[in-house]
Amino acid sequence: MRDIFVFIMACSLLSAHGQSFAQEAKPPRVEFPVWERGLSGTLGTKPINVALTRIAGNVSGWYCYEPCSEKTRQQLELTGTVKANTLKLAERDSQSAKNIATGRWTVNLDGDNASGTWTSPDGRKTFPLHLRDTQPVPFELRLVADAMPKESDDSDAAPYVTAIRIYRNGRLAQELPTDSQGPGRVFIPSFVDANFDGFPDLTIALSLPAGPNIPQQTWLFDPGTQHFVDAPETLLGIASPEFDKKFKTIVSQWRNGCCEHGVTTYRWDGGRLKEAATASSVQLPVLVGQKILYCYTIPESRDGRIEFPDRVEQVGDRLTLTFDDFSGCESQALPNVSGDIAIWKRDGAGELKVVRTESTAWKPIDTTAGRRYCPEMPYIANGQIKRRVLMDGTQEDCTGTVP
């Protein structure tokens, strides 16, 4: 009887120890608020635009005086903290030689509005701040992760995020499982209109591989259930999606290995997402001085269409290049990259269109080894398309049959 009692006690201790070990081995879960906000308003009497990002208790961003330009948009940096609904931010001029302090902000958040005071570095001047959220949403987001984020960016991996919690009116409305980890800081979920129905959808980056092929996880807002649902697999499979609300187009900029960059656009057809257009990088052969250079050009999406910023454009009877900086061009052609020359022209409405394409032809050449077919490559020189046959002493560019 005593032996049975000892055996039962031993099993109980082992079971308790196992439960304790399992509890200790379970990864920790912490929760912290995050948001991205765009605001507009006035500093004193001057109109400004402000962009702020919150991760836990830290806030960073920038502001500019309207009209903002590419040079001034992110010149004045803001960094600081948030406690309760009060922001305390330091302002610095990032373009100054010593990144000098230019002011301090104290701002109180009140729903979609914010107000406070700007103070000069010496404390002698103050101006009122009045701001309003440019794209308010009725949700508060918090990330569930295995650790709290650090106060500053770090070379170590950011906390591993396993869920996004969505609060509405202070109550938990939904929890969305995810698998997101940034290289130095957490990725912030963004509200977008992914299907262009006027409701705020949600997206988050999952990792940061060799850019720009960034995988994203997206949820669509269902106005019937007032919940977020998984986006279709076709959207989840698109790398680095950008949502162009004006042209109702989803744009994906992608990379395939070292020598191919491209852009693909998609449009919704009912509830299905379909590819609208795609283009990949080319190399333009251009005569510069006495030498042919190969200029690598990458397509972009502009105004709902794909075009090449660096291109050959027909103006009247003459061909012109839209660029004059050849410092990035190479003396050797990249392998497996098209050298075809697309000729663009603006129609009567001012829209750019390809009117013809000059492609590589294969010309028969009689050699000591018999007839070979060698590439006759087009290139642009002095406003005209010219051609030359690529054939070196070893005839590596040539083949025995027509490709």
C-alpha positions as CSV (number, residue, x, y, z in Angstrom):
1,M,0.0,0.0,0.0
2,R,2.8,2.3,0.9
3,D,4.5,1.6,-2.5
4,I,1.3,2.6,-4.3
5,F,1.1,5.8,-2.4
6,V,4.7,6.7,-3.2
7,F,4.1,5.9,-6.9
8,I,1.0,8.2,-7.0
9,M,2.9,11.0,-5.3
10,A,5.8,10.7,-7.7
11,C,3.4,10.9,-10.7
12,S,1.7,13.9,-9.3
13,L,5.0,15.7,-8.8
14,L,6.1,14.8,-12.3
15,S,2.7,16.0,-13.7
16,A,3.0,19.3,-11.8
17,H,6.6,19.8,-12.9
18,G,5.5,19.2,-16.5
19,Q,2.7,21.7,-16.3
20,S,5.0,24.2,-14.7
21,F,7.6,23.6,-17.4
22,A,5.0,24.0,-20.2
23,Q,3.8,27.3,-18.7
24,E,7.4,28.6,-18.4
25,A,8.2,27.5,-22.0
26,K,5.1,29.3,-23.4
27,P,6.3,32.4,-25.2
28,P,5.3,35.7,-23.6
29,R,2.6,37.9,-25.1
30,V,2.6,41.6,-24.7
31,E,0.3,44.2,-26.2
32,F,1.1,47.7,-27.2
33,P,-0.7,50.4,-29.3
34,V,0.4,51.5,-32.8
35,W,-0.8,54.0,-35.3
36,E,0.1,56.1,-38.3
37,R,-1.7,59.5,-38.6
38,G,-1.6,62.2,-41.2
39,L,-2.8,65.6,-39.9
40,S,-3.2,69.0,-41.3
41,G,-3.8,72.4,-39.6
42,T,-1.9,75.4,-38.5
43,L,1.2,76.3,-36.5
44,G,0.5,79.9,-35.5
45,T,-1.2,81.2,-38.6
46,K,0.8,79.1,-41.1
47,P,-0.7,75.9,-42.6
48,I,1.2,72.7,-42.1
49,N,1.1,69.0,-42.9
50,V,2.1,66.5,-40.2
51,A,2.9,62.7,-40.4
52,L,3.3,60.8,-37.1
53,T,3.9,57.1,-36.2
54,R,3.4,55.7,-32.8
55,I,5.0,52.4,-31.5
56,A,4.1,51.7,-27.9
57,G,5.0,54.9,-26.0
58,N,7.3,56.4,-28.7
59,V,6.3,58.8,-31.5
60,S,8.3,59.9,-34.6
61,G,7.5,61.7,-37.8
62,W,7.9,65.0,-39.6
63,Y,6.1,68.1,-40.7
64,C,6.3,70.8,-43.4
65,Y,4.9,74.2,-44.1
66,E,2.5,74.2,-47.1
67,P,3.0,74.0,-50.0
68,C,5.3,71.0,-49.2
69,S,7.9,69.9,-51.7
70,E,10.1,66.9,-52.0
71,K,12.9,68.8,-50.3
72,T,11.0,70.2,-47.4
73,R,8.5,67.4,-46.8
74,Q,10.6,65.5,-44.3
75,Q,13.1,68.2,-43.4
76,L,11.7,69.0,-39.9
77,E,11.8,65.8,-37.9
78,L,9.7,65.1,-34.8
79,T,10.6,62.5,-32.1
80,G,9.3,62.0,-28.6
81,T,6.8,60.2,-26.4
82,V,3.1,59.8,-25.7
83,K,1.5,59.4,-22.3
84,A,-2.2,59.1,-22.0
85,N,-3.2,61.5,-24.8
86,T,-0.4,64.0,-24.6
87,L,2.5,64.1,-27.1
88,K,5.8,65.7,-26.1
89,L,8.0,66.0,-29.2
90,A,11.4,67.5,-30.0
91,E,11.8,69.2,-33.4
92,R,15.0,69.1,-35.4
93,D,16.2,70.3,-38.9
94,S,17.5,67.1,-40.5
95,Q,19.1,69.1,-43.3
96,S,21.2,71.3,-41.1
97,A,24.9,70.5,-40.6
98,K,24.4,69.6,-37.0
99,N,20.8,68.4,-37.0
100,I,20.0,71.4,-34.8
101,A,17.0,71.6,-32.5
102,T,14.4,74.0,-33.9
103,G,11.5,73.7,-31.4
104,R,9.4,71.6,-29.0
105,W,5.8,70.4,-29.3
106,T,3.3,69.7,-26.6
107,V,0.1,68.3,-28.2
108,N,-3.1,66.9,-26.7
109,L,-5.0,64.3,-28.7
110,D,-8.8,64.5,-28.7
111,G,-10.3,62.0,-31.1
112,D,-9.6,63.2,-34.6
113,N,-8.4,66.6,-33.4
114,A,-5.2,67.7,-31.8
115,S,-4.1,71.0,-30.2
116,G,-1.2,72.3,-28.3
117,T,1.8,74.6,-28.3
118,W,5.0,75.0,-30.3
119,T,7.9,76.4,-28.3
120,S,11.2,77.8,-29.6
121,P,14.4,76.1,-28.3
122,D,15.2,79.0,-26.0
123,G,11.6,79.1,-24.7
124,R,11.0,82.7,-25.7
125,K,8.5,82.2,-28.5
126,T,5.3,80.1,-28.5
127,F,2.6,79.5,-31.1
128,P,-0.6,77.6,-30.9
129,L,-1.0,74.3,-32.8
130,H,-4.4,73.2,-34.2
131,L,-4.5,69.9,-36.2
132,R,-7.1,67.5,-37.6
133,D,-6.7,63.9,-38.8
134,T,-6.9,63.8,-42.6
135,Q,-8.1,60.2,-42.7
136,P,-9.8,59.3,-39.5
137,V,-10.9,55.7,-38.8
138,P,-13.1,54.5,-35.9
139,F,-10.5,51.9,-34.8
140,E,-7.6,51.6,-32.4
141,L,-4.9,49.1,-33.2
142,R,-2.7,47.2,-30.8
143,L,-0.1,44.6,-31.7
144,V,0.4,41.3,-29.8
145,A,4.1,40.4,-29.8
146,D,6.6,38.3,-27.9
147,A,8.4,41.4,-26.5
148,M,8.0,45.1,-26.1
149,P,9.7,47.2,-28.9
150,K,12.9,49.0,-28.1
151,E,12.9,52.8,-27.8
152,S,15.1,53.2,-30.9
153,D,15.7,51.3,-34.1
154,D,18.2,48.5,-33.6
155,S,20.1,46.1,-35.8
156,D,18.6,43.2,-34.0
157,A,15.3,41.7,-35.2
158,A,12.2,43.5,-34.0
159,P,9.6,41.7,-31.7
160,Y,7.7,38.9,-33.4
161,V,4.1,40.0,-33.9
162,T,1.5,37.3,-33.8
163,A,-1.8,39.2,-33.9
164,I,-3.4,42.6,-34.5
165,R,-6.1,43.5,-32.0
166,I,-8.7,45.9,-33.1
167,Y,-10.5,48.1,-30.6
168,R,-13.7,50.1,-31.2
169,N,-15.0,52.6,-28.6
170,G,-12.5,51.1,-26.1
171,R,-13.6,47.5,-26.5
172,L,-11.9,44.6,-28.2
173,A,-13.8,44.1,-31.5
174,Q,-11.6,41.6,-33.3
175,E,-8.2,39.8,-33.2
176,L,-6.5,39.1,-36.5
177,P,-3.7,36.4,-36.5
178,T,-0.6,37.4,-38.4
179,D,3.1,36.4,-38.7
180,S,5.1,39.7,-39.0
181,Q,8.6,40.6,-38.0
182,G,10.6,43.6,-39.2
183,P,14.4,43.8,-39.3
184,G,14.9,46.6,-36.8
185,R,11.4,47.7,-35.7
186,V,7.9,46.4,-36.0
187,F,5.9,46.9,-39.1
188,I,2.9,49.2,-38.6
189,P,-0.5,48.0,-39.9
190,S,-1.9,50.6,-42.4
191,F,-5.5,51.4,-43.2
192,V,-6.0,51.4,-47.0
193,D,-8.9,51.0,-49.4
194,A,-7.7,47.8,-51.0
195,N,-10.9,47.1,-53.0
196,F,-11.9,50.7,-53.5
197,D,-15.4,50.4,-51.9
198,G,-14.9,53.4,-49.6
199,F,-14.4,51.3,-46.4
200,P,-11.0,51.1,-44.5
201,D,-9.2,47.8,-45.1
202,L,-6.1,46.7,-43.2
203,T,-2.6,45.6,-44.4
204,I,0.7,44.8,-42.8
205,A,4.1,43.8,-44.1
206,L,5.3,40.4,-43.0
207,S,9.0,40.5,-43.6
208,L,11.7,42.5,-45.4
209,P,13.4,40.4,-48.0
210,A,15.6,41.7,-50.9
211,G,13.4,44.6,-52.0
212,P,11.0,45.4,-53.3
213,N,9.4,42.0,-53.0
214,I,7.7,42.6,-49.6
215,P,5.0,40.1,-48.7
216,Q,1.9,41.7,-47.3
217,Q,-1.1,40.3,-45.4
218,T,-4.4,42.2,-46.1
219,W,-7.9,42.1,-44.7
220,L,-11.0,43.6,-46.3
221,F,-13.6,45.3,-44.1
222,D,-17.1,43.7,-44.4
223,P,-19.7,46.4,-43.8
224,G,-22.4,43.8,-43.2
225,T,-20.6,42.1,-40.3
226,Q,-18.5,45.1,-39.3
227,H,-15.5,42.8,-39.2
228,F,-12.3,42.4,-41.2
229,V,-12.0,39.2,-43.4
230,D,-9.1,37.7,-45.3
231,A,-8.4,39.2,-48.7
232,P,-8.5,36.9,-51.7
233,E,-5.4,34.7,-52.3
234,T,-4.7,36.7,-55.5
235,L,-4.2,39.8,-53.5
236,L,-2.2,38.1,-50.7
237,G,0.1,36.8,-53.4
238,I,1.0,40.3,-54.7
239,A,4.3,41.6,-53.5
240,S,4.6,45.2,-52.2
241,P,1.0,46.2,-53.2
242,E,0.3,49.9,-53.5
243,F,-3.4,51.0,-53.7
244,D,-4.1,53.8,-56.2
245,K,-7.5,55.0,-55.1
246,K,-7.8,57.6,-57.9
247,F,-7.4,55.1,-60.7
248,K,-8.7,52.1,-58.7
249,T,-5.5,50.2,-59.5
250,I,-3.3,48.0,-57.4
251,V,0.4,48.5,-58.3
252,S,3.1,45.9,-57.6
253,Q,6.8,46.8,-58.0
254,W,8.9,43.7,-58.1
255,R,12.3,42.3,-58.7
256,N,13.4,39.0,-60.3
257,G,17.1,38.4,-59.5
258,C,19.8,40.9,-60.2
259,C,18.8,42.1,-63.6
260,E,15.1,42.4,-63.9
261,H,12.8,44.9,-62.2
262,G,9.2,45.4,-63.2
263,V,5.8,46.7,-62.3
264,T,2.4,45.0,-62.6
265,T,-1.0,46.5,-62.2
266,Y,-4.2,44.8,-61.2
267,R,-7.9,45.8,-61.2
268,W,-10.9,44.4,-59.5
269,D,-13.5,42.7,-61.7
270,G,-16.5,42.2,-59.4
271,G,-15.0,40.3,-56.5
272,R,-12.0,39.0,-58.5
273,L,-8.6,40.6,-58.9
274,K,-7.2,40.5,-62.5
275,E,-3.9,41.6,-63.9
276,A,-4.3,44.7,-66.0
277,A,-0.8,45.3,-67.4
278,T,2.9,44.5,-66.8
279,A,6.3,45.6,-67.9
280,S,9.9,44.8,-67.0
281,S,13.2,46.5,-67.3
282,V,15.1,47.0,-70.6
283,Q,18.5,48.3,-71.6
284,L,18.6,51.2,-74.1
285,P,21.6,51.1,-76.4
286,V,22.7,54.7,-76.8
287,L,25.7,56.2,-78.7
288,V,27.5,58.5,-76.3
289,G,30.5,60.1,-78.0
290,Q,32.1,57.2,-80.0
291,K,30.9,54.5,-77.7
292,I,27.6,52.6,-77.4
293,L,26.4,52.5,-73.8
294,Y,23.6,50.3,-72.4
295,C,21.3,52.2,-70.1
296,Y,19.2,50.1,-67.7
297,T,15.7,51.5,-67.4
298,I,12.9,50.5,-65.1
299,P,9.2,51.0,-65.7
300,E,6.9,52.9,-63.3
301,S,3.1,53.2,-62.8
302,R,2.0,56.8,-63.4
303,D,-1.6,58.1,-63.6
304,G,-3.0,54.5,-63.8
305,R,-0.7,53.5,-66.7
306,I,2.8,51.9,-67.0
307,E,5.5,53.9,-68.7
308,F,9.3,54.3,-68.7
309,P,10.5,57.6,-67.3
310,D,13.8,57.1,-69.2
311,R,12.7,56.4,-72.8
312,V,13.0,57.3,-76.5
313,E,10.3,59.8,-77.5
314,Q,9.4,60.9,-81.0
315,V,8.9,64.7,-81.3
316,G,8.0,65.6,-84.9
317,D,10.4,63.7,-87.1
318,R,13.1,63.4,-84.6
319,L,13.8,61.0,-81.7
320,T,14.9,62.4,-78.4
321,L,15.9,60.9,-75.1
322,T,14.1,61.9,-71.9
323,F,17.3,61.7,-69.9
324,D,20.9,63.1,-70.4
325,D,22.7,61.5,-67.4
326,F,24.7,58.5,-68.7
327,S,26.8,58.0,-65.6
328,G,24.8,54.8,-64.7
329,C,25.0,53.3,-68.1
330,E,27.3,50.3,-68.8
331,S,29.7,49.6,-71.6
332,Q,28.6,45.9,-71.7
333,A,25.1,44.7,-72.2
334,L,23.5,42.7,-69.4
335,P,22.7,39.1,-70.3
336,N,19.0,38.1,-70.8
337,V,17.8,41.7,-70.7
338,S,15.9,43.0,-73.7
339,G,17.7,45.6,-75.9
340,D,14.5,46.4,-77.9
341,I,13.9,50.1,-78.3
342,A,10.3,51.2,-77.8
343,I,9.5,54.5,-79.5
344,W,7.0,56.6,-77.5
345,K,4.9,59.5,-78.8
346,R,2.2,61.7,-77.3
347,D,-1.2,61.6,-79.1
348,G,-3.5,64.6,-79.6
349,A,-4.8,64.2,-76.0
350,G,-1.2,64.3,-74.7
351,E,-1.2,60.6,-73.7
352,L,2.0,58.6,-74.2
353,K,1.8,55.6,-76.4
354,V,4.3,53.2,-78.0
355,V,4.1,53.8,-81.8
356,R,6.6,51.2,-82.8
357,T,9.4,49.0,-81.4
358,E,12.9,48.5,-82.9
359,S,13.9,45.0,-82.2
360,T,17.1,43.0,-82.7
361,A,17.1,41.2,-86.0
362,W,19.2,38.1,-87.0
363,K,21.4,38.6,-90.0
364,P,23.0,35.8,-92.0
365,I,26.7,36.1,-92.2
366,D,29.0,33.8,-94.2
367,T,32.1,32.9,-92.1
368,T,34.9,30.4,-92.4
369,A,32.8,28.1,-90.2
370,G,29.9,28.4,-92.6
371,R,26.8,30.5,-92.5
372,R,26.0,31.9,-89.1
373,Y,23.1,34.1,-87.8
374,C,24.3,37.1,-85.9
375,P,22.3,39.7,-83.9
376,E,21.8,43.1,-85.6
377,M,21.2,45.4,-82.7
378,P,19.4,48.7,-82.9
379,Y,20.8,51.8,-81.0
380,I,19.9,55.4,-80.9
381,A,22.4,58.0,-82.2
382,N,21.9,61.7,-83.0
383,G,18.1,61.4,-83.0
384,Q,18.0,58.4,-85.3
385,I,17.8,54.6,-85.0
386,K,20.9,52.9,-86.3
387,R,22.0,49.3,-86.4
388,R,25.2,47.2,-86.1
389,V,25.9,43.5,-86.3
390,L,27.3,42.0,-83.1
391,M,30.0,39.6,-84.2
392,D,33.4,39.3,-82.5
393,G,36.3,37.1,-83.4
394,T,34.9,34.1,-81.6
395,Q,31.4,34.6,-82.9
396,E,29.9,34.0,-79.5
397,D,26.9,36.1,-80.3
398,C,26.1,34.2,-83.4
399,T,24.2,30.9,-83.8
400,G,24.0,28.2,-86.5
401,T,20.2,28.6,-86.9
402,V,17.8,31.4,-86.8
403,P,16.7,31.9,-83.1
